[in-house]
Structures are given as structure tokens and as C-alpha cells.
Amino acid sequence: MKKHNFSAGPAILPAPVLKEAAKGVANYLGSGLSLIEMSHRGPEFTAVIEEATALTKELLNITPDSGYQVLWLSGGASTQFFMAPMNLLDAGETAAYIDTGTWANKAIKEAKAFGNVEVLASSKEQNYAFIPKGFKVPKHAKYLHLTSNNTIFGTQYQRIPKSPVPIVCDMSSDFLSRPVEISNYGLIYAGAQKNLGPAGTTVVIVRENLLGKVNRYIPTMLDYRTFIKEHSMYNTPPVFPIYVSMLTLRWIKKTGGLKAMHRRNKTKANLLYTEIDTNPLFAGTAAREDRSLMNACFVMAKGYETLEKDFLKETEANGMIGLKGHRSVGGFRASIYNAMPKNSVQALVDLMRDFAVRKG
């Protein structure tokens, strides 16, 4: 039976990437050795990390004179919750945050250890069902922190707010899913395990002139400048996740780049949201103008709540994995990241239609 992987993360990866990655684990480029047992400072892996960096810059149109550095780090996005303010926010200074969900809330908590945090807007009282708008960013803030896509509640910034201060953005769950104007950001970070590769590496893109302006001591392994100087190889980097990320970056380029990826993602999301909106048994949970192209969250419609378990059983019986909503919100969550084929989304839509005919 074909499996349709709707898991929120670690998430689906392109089939050709998995095939090539498996070959590299067994015998890298005919060397007789696995990539993951080679020296990370040898020419084989050096070429991998250099290509991964170059492809990231190419896909995001990061020019050599722009001042941005691409880093490959460990610790996941959760480490960036404190690493970013540790490097950018001095004691007594203020950072502005927008609270759009669980991950934004965790980032707020960590930043408070390094300076003042001003939460400009929050959608918490409405169970994070929308992206706040109309807030004013204070010029005295050191930076504005956003979470571009919210996996748990299914919301996403469709437009990045204008800001008089640098924007720091957690893009973990929509990184490389659409074009990005890099000059709008001071720092971007993203865990790999949604659109890029397996869990284990985190991409950080930082404008170098923002660094070195805090007075505190920064431990060597938490200082971005350490990894800029050493080209992300101060210590042993997460070799296999970076290798798979490099293969995925190749795949994104080969399939048309970020504009083409965005078109495909919109097509898949529109297919699913149209069914959610027209099927009498289901209802969306996020404000329509803020719906995520990556994570479609929905529930059984009013009066049909008792059918939730039945529908989940049918999805599993039909090879659809990972559709149960996050434990904090319930319902369903279809994660339709870059590598999710349209025919898998169509299979879910077909099942929803058939379920409504039989149970409605």
C-alpha cells in the first residue's frame, strides 16, 4: 500500500533525495566508504557543505556583497530561541516579539533571559487562529521576532510586516517553500526537518554587521562569529543532515526553484482547503486570510464531532500517516510540505468526500 506522509516533522522528503542519500550512506561516490564515516574535514564532506551553502545563497538570491552568512548549526530551532537574543540583545535593551503560537511563546520565554521583551501583539486569546496585524514596531527595539509559519495552529504570514528594525524570523516550517526577500531580514533560522532534511541541523542566515555589539560574554559554541570564521566547521557538524539538505537543495533547484515551489504549494493547499470549506463534515480552524500553505488544520464540523476517531482510523487504513492534530489542539493536521506530491493531497480529498457520502 502506498503511504501518504502528512507528518508535521520530521517530515516527508523527496523520493529521489532519499534514494541518493541511501547510496551515500552505503558507498559515497564509489569511494568504498560511507559519507558518515569520513572525516568532516576531508575533501568529500567539505565539498558537500560548500555546495549546500552555495545552493542556499543561490535559491534565496543572497549576493556576495549583501553581508549575509549561511551557517549550519546543531541544536534545532529551540536553541536559536536563546542563541539569537544572546548574540543580538544586550542587557537593558528591548526586543519586540509577536506571539502567534507555541514556538513564538517559547522564543519569548528564552529572550527574557538576555534583555527586555515587548510582546507587541498576540492571538493567544483566540487560540492562535489568526496572525495579528496593525501593530506598530517601536524604533527603539533591537529587533522584531516573527514565527513565519505555525505548525500547530495552521497559520502563516502571507505578508511580512514592515519594520524599522531588523527582523529575526523562525522559518523552520516554511523555509524554502516560497521566495523570500532576504534584505527584509536581519536573521533567519530554520530546523531542517520540515522542508530541507532530517532532524539534526539548523540553518542560520545572519547579516554579519549585526554581530559583535553586545557586551556580554558569549560561549564559543553559541557565538555566530565562531561559525562564520570556521565556515560552520568549528567542531564536527551534523554531517548526514547537511548532506541530505544539500541533496534537497539540488532537488529544489532542479524542479524550478522557489517560485515554482510556491506555485505547487499553493495548488496543493487550495485543493485541500476547498474540500474543507465545501465538505459538510469538516471545518477549518484558522482565519482564511492567514491559512498556512504548509499545515492545514481542521476539525469535524459541529454536530459531527463523534466521527473524529472513525475518520482517523480510515485515514490510517488508507495509508495516510500523521493526520492527527497536535495534542494541544486535537482535530486533524495535514502537513503538505514541499515534497508532498499533489496526488497524496488528492487521495485525502477523495477520502473526505467518500466519508461524507457514507457518514453525512
N, C-alpha and C positions, 0 to 999 in steps of 0.2 A: 504493500500500500504506500502511495506517495505521502510523504509528510509535508505539512504546511507549517512552517515555524513562525508563529506570531509572538514569540517570546520577547519580552521587553529588554533583556540583556542579562548575560551575554546573549547576543542576538545572531540572526541569520547572516551568513557570509556568502559571497558569490560562489557558485559551484566551481568555476574554473580556478578561483583562488584557492579553494580547499584542495583541489586536485594537485595544483602546483606546490602548495605548501607541504602536502604529504610527501611528494617526491624529494623536497628539500630536506625534510627530516630524515628520510631514509638514506639518501645519497645526493649530496648537494653538488649540482653541476658536474656529475661524473667523477667527483674527487675521491669517492670511496669512503667519505666521512659525512656524518650528519652536520648540518649547519649549526645545530645546537651543541655540538661538542668541539667546535672550532674556537680558536682564540678570538675574542671580540675585537682585538687589535690587529688581527690578521687582515690581509687584503680582501678576503672574501666578504667578511661582515662590514668592513669599512666601506666597501662599495655599496652594500645594502643600505646602510644608514645615510650615506651621502645621496643615494638615489631617492630615498624616502623624503629627505629634506628638500631636495630639488623639485620633486613632483608636487609636494605640498605648496611650495612657493609658486610653481607654475600654475597650478589649478586655482590658486587664490590671487593670482596676479601680484605677487609680492616681488617688487623690483629690488635689485641690489642696492639702490640708493635710498630705499624707503626707511631704513633704520630698524627693520623688524628682524628678529631672530626666531628660528624654529628650533624648539628643544624637545627631546624625547626623554621623559622622566618616568619615575615609578610612583606608586602610592595612590593612584586613582585621582579622580576629581576631588574626592574628600580631602586629600592632602592639600590641594590648591585652595580649599576654603580658608586655610590659615597661612599657606605659603605666600599667596598674593598679598594680603594685608601686611604680613611680616616684612615683605620687600618694598611695599609701596606706601604704607601708612605709618607715620611717626606718632609717638605718644603726644597727645594733645590735639592732633589733627582729626578731622572728621571725614568719614566715607559715607556716601549715600547708597542705600540698598532699596530694591523693590522686592517685596515679598509676594512671590507667585506660587509658592508651594513648598513641599518638604525640603527640597535641596536648597532652595533660596534661604529657607529658615535656618538650615544648618550652617550655611555660609555666614549668615548674620551672627549667629552664636559665636563662631570662631573669630570673626573680625573684632568682636568686642574685647578680645584679649590684647589688642595692639593699638587701639585708639578709640575715638568716639564713633558711634554708628547712628546714623539718622535714617530711619525707615520712612521713605517718602510716601509710599502707598502700599496697600496690601489688599488682597482679595480673600483673605482668610475667613472673614465672617460669612462669605457666600461659598464656603468650601472650595475656594480657589477655582471657581468655574469660569473666570474671565481674567484677562490681562488688564491691570489698572492703567488708566490713561489720564491725561490732563494734569499731571503733577509737574511741578517746577523744580528743576535741578539747581541747587544753590551753587553759586560760583566759588564759594569758599571750600566746597568739598574737594578732597584729594582725587576721588574717582567716583564713578557711578557703577554699581554692580547690578548686572542683569542675569537671569537664567533664561536663555533663549527659548527653550522648549521644556515642557513639564510632563515627564513620562507618566506620572501617577494620575494626574488630573486631565491630561489631554489638551493642554493649551499651549500656544506658541505665539511669539511676537511675529506679526506679519509686517510690521514696520518698526525699526529701531528708533526710539525717541531721540530727538536732538538733545545734545548735551554740551554745555560749555566746558566740561571737564572730561578727562579720558574715561572711556567705558571699559570696564572689566567684565567679561562675559563668559559664563559657563555654557559652552555649546556641546556638552557631552552627547546629547541625544539627537542633535540635528547637524552636527559638524559634517561638512562636505555634502549636504543634501540639497544645497541651493547656492547660488552666487552670493558672495559677501564682499562689501566694500571695506577692505582692510583698514583704510585710513580712518574709519569711524571708531576704531577700537585702539585702546592702549595695550590691552592684554586679552587674549582668548585662551581658554583651556578646555580640554575635552578628553574624557576617558575613551579609550579606543573601542570598547566592547559593544558599541551600538552600530556604527556605520563603517568602522575602519578596520578592526582586527579583533583578536581575542583579548580578554582581560589581561592586564599586566603592564601596559604602557599608557602614558598620558602625554598628549601633545600640548605644548605651550607655545604660543606665538606672542612675543612681547616686543614692544618698542623700546629699544635699549636705552634711550635717553631718559626714560622714567626711573631707571635704577640708580642705586648708589646715593640716594637722597635722604635716607633715614639715618638716625644717629645710633640706633641700637646695634648690638652685636647680632649678626645673623650666622647661625651654624653653617659650616661649609656646605653641607649636603642640602641645605634649604635656601641657599643663595643662588638666584638665577644666573648671576655673573659667573659662578663656578662652571656651570654647564655651557654657557656661551664660550668661555675661554677654552674649554676642553672639548667642544663640539659634541656635547652630550655623552662624552665618554670619560668623565672624571673617575667613575667606578664602572663595574660591569653593568651595562644596560640590559634591559629585558630583551634579549636577542630575538627569540621566536616571535613575540608580539610585534616587534618592529619589522621583522621580515614579512609577516603576513600583512601588516599595514602597508608595506611597500608594494606588495602584490595587489592589494586592493586599490591603491592609488593608481597603479598601472591600468587596472580594470576600469576605473572611473574615467581616466583619460581616453582609453580605447573606445569606451561607449559614448563619447561625446562631451565629456567634461561636465561642469556643474550646471550649465544652462539646460542641457539635455536631461541631466539627472532630475532637475527641478520639474521639468515638464512631465517626466514619467511619474514622479512622486505625486504631483497634483492630479494626474489621471487616476492613479490608484485610489487616492484619498477621496476624490469626487465620486468614484464608483461606490465606495463603501458608505460614505455619508448620505448619498442619495437613497440608498436602501434603508439606512437607519431612519431617515426622515419620512419615508413613504410606507414603511412596513408598520402595521398597527401594533405589532407585538414588542417593538423596540423603541427606545428613546435615547437621544444623545444627552450628555451631561455638561458639555462645555458650550459657552456662548459661541454662536455660529461664526461671528467675525474673528474669533480667536482660536478656532479649532486647529489642532495640530495635524500636520501632514505626516507625522511620524507615529503618533499614538492616538488611535481613535477609541475614545472611551464611551461606553453606552451601557444601558440597563434594560431590564424588561419594563415595558410601559405599564402605567398604572392599571391595576386590575389583573395583570399577568405575572406578578412577582413570583408566584409559586412555581412558575415554569423555568426559573433560572437553572436549577440543578439539572433538569431534563435537557435543556439546550446545551449545557456544558458537556453532558455525557455524549450527546450526539456529535458535538464538535470533535471530541476525543476519538469516538468510534470512526470518524471520517478522516482521521489523521491530522487534525488541526490542533496544534500544540501551543500552550501558553496563552490561551484566551481568557483565563480567569483574571478578573480585575485585581489590582493591588489590595492587599489585605486591609488597608486602611480605608478603602472606599467601596470595595465589592464590585458587583456587576461584571462587565467584560472590558477587556482592553486588547485591541488588535494593533500590534506594533508592526508597522509596514515600512520598515527602513529601506535604504537604497537597494539592498539585494533581494528584497521580497518581489517575486515575479507577479505580474498582473493576474496570471491565471490562478494563483493562490487566493488572491483577493476575490476573484470571481467565484471560486469554489465556496468561499464563506458566504458571499452574497446569495448564491444559489441555495445553500443550505438554509439561510434565514428565510428565503421565500418559501421553500418547501415546508419548513417548520411552521410558518404562519398559516399555510393552507391546511395543515393537519391539526394544528392546535388552536387556531384562532376561532 
